Amino acid sequence: MVRVLLVEDSEDDAELLRRALREDPFDIAHVESVTAAAAALHEKPFDVVLLDLSLPDSQGFESFLKIRTHAHEAAIIVLTGLDDETLGLKTVQAGAQDFVVKGTLSGPLMMRAIRHALERKRAEAVTLEYARALAARNEQMREDLQLAREVQQAFLPSRCPDFPIGSASPSLQFVHRYVPAGAVGGDFFDVFPLAPEVAGIIVCDVMGHGVRAALVTALLRAMVGPAAASAHDPSAMLTDLNERLRQILRGCDSVLFVTAAYLVVNAVTGEVRMANAGHPKPARVPLSLSAAAAASEPYPIGPPLGLVETPKYETHRFQLTAGERLLLFTDGVYEVEGPGGETFGQARLQNLLQSQSSLGAEPFLDTVLEKVRAHAVDGEFTDDACLLAIDFRRSA
């Protein structure tokens, strides 16, 4: 039986509806007001509410709104007059399953309207259940991503050590900024001691960003550090990382690669040994406007990690001078686009770095990020951005 609640104050109209539905298995209860309908709906469940909008205690659209608050499980069919089709459409837009004009009532039309309304209500219930399940899953994913973000942040050094380790007046100091484009990111850096006066430094950028990239950064974090057999040899370190990464990613269907720069820096002499796997070239910035910028020396750059089975990485040597800053960064810093589609670009970044060189490392990095954000659409980075400033304040 289809349980129908008829809310109609006209006994003649109510009788017409009862006659129209007499041949089908409908169990009809009749009330004449919104108040009585609310009481009936609380007393037992109904499948369908046939609602006249003109009632003794309520009129028009307000009648529908009042009934809707009580008929959570029932399909609502609004009964309108010949001149009230606009009102009927309004109730459907607000949640009614259908409306029927009283002057056109017939048995087949009413039965078809009820059955269609019941199907719509069932479909709405299924959709609502899917939406609730999806919301619960999204909340679980949000919590998982938050945990992943916290774990990833734990991978990154909150404060890099100064070198020489234990020195009262360190000559090599580090400051960093990391801005993931999403909940988790694909950039990674680390600074670790190879000796009291020697720092090992790595900056990596996994293709793309998000969960997949974050998983690869976690793998890289486990592969690098002072305990690595090749930690003192930059070219050997990148060769080793490439081989191990290819072994791990061999079963993946999609192509994935990582750009990386690995440096070994002596805090006493200022000597830098570096190997590069497709990563942006570090910038050399004088620490005062009056000092001359160091000449940019060409050096070989090998392929990104994970692409080539037997790549060739070469170690490049150069000398930091007193009062010089070496800036390592990922391409997310300069690949942001402005409203017109124009990329910030490396040339503009280099000019910005030189113009802000007199600032201390902390305000220097903050200013760089601020200027790049000012260029970007909505002030947001579309890719992960990582900057690591290395200040060398004493020559050999």
QUIFEN-V388242 format. One line per field, one symbol per residue. ss: DSSP state (A for helix, B for strand, O for the rest). phi: phi as a letter, one per 40 degrees, with the letter a starting at -180 (. if undefined). burial: # if it has 24 or more other ideal C-beta (glycine too) atoms within 12 Angstrom, else .. Layout:
ss->???
phi->???
burial->???
//
This chain:
ss->OBBBBBBOOOAAAAAAAAAAOOOOOBBBBBBOOAAAAAAAAAAOOOOBBBBBOBBOOBBOAAAAAAAAOOOOOOBBBBBBOOOOAAAAAAAAAOOOOBBBBAAAOOAAAAAAAAAAAAAAAAAAAAAAAAAAAAAAAAAAAAAAAAAAAAAAAAAOOOOOOOBOOOOOOOOBBBBBBBBOOOOOOOBBBBBBBBBOOBBBBBBBBBOOOOAAAAAAAAAAAAAOOOOOOOOOOAAAAAAAAAAAAAAAAOOOOOOOOBBBBBBBBBOOOOBBBBBBBBOOOOBBBBOOOOOOOOOOOOOOOBOOBOOOOOOOOOOBBBBOOOOBBBBBBOAAAOOOBOOOOOBOOAAAAAAAAAAOOOOOAAAAAAAAAAAAAAAOAAAOOOOOBBBBBBBBOOOO
phi->.ccbbcbaccccccccccccbccbcbbbbbbbaccccccccccacbcbbcbccbbdbabgccccdccdcbccbccbbcbbccbbcccccccccchccabbcdcbcadcccccccccccccccccccccccccccccccccccccccccccccccccccacccbcdgccbcbbbbabbbbccbcbbbcaaabaccadbbbcbbbbbcdgahccccccccccdccbiccccbccbdcccccccccccccccccccccaabcabbbbbccccgcbbbbbbgcdcdbbbccaccccccccccacbccdcgcbcbcbbbcbbabcbdgbbbbbabcccbccbcdcgccdgccccccccccbccccdccccccdcccccccccggbccbcbbbbcbcbbacc
burial->.########...##.###.##....#.#######.###.##....##########..#..#.##.###.##..#######...#..##..##..########..#....##.###.##.##..........................##..#..###..#####.....#########################..#########################.####.#.###.##.######.###..#......################################.....##......######....#.#.##.#.##.##############.......#....##.###.##.#.#..##.###.###.##....##############..
//
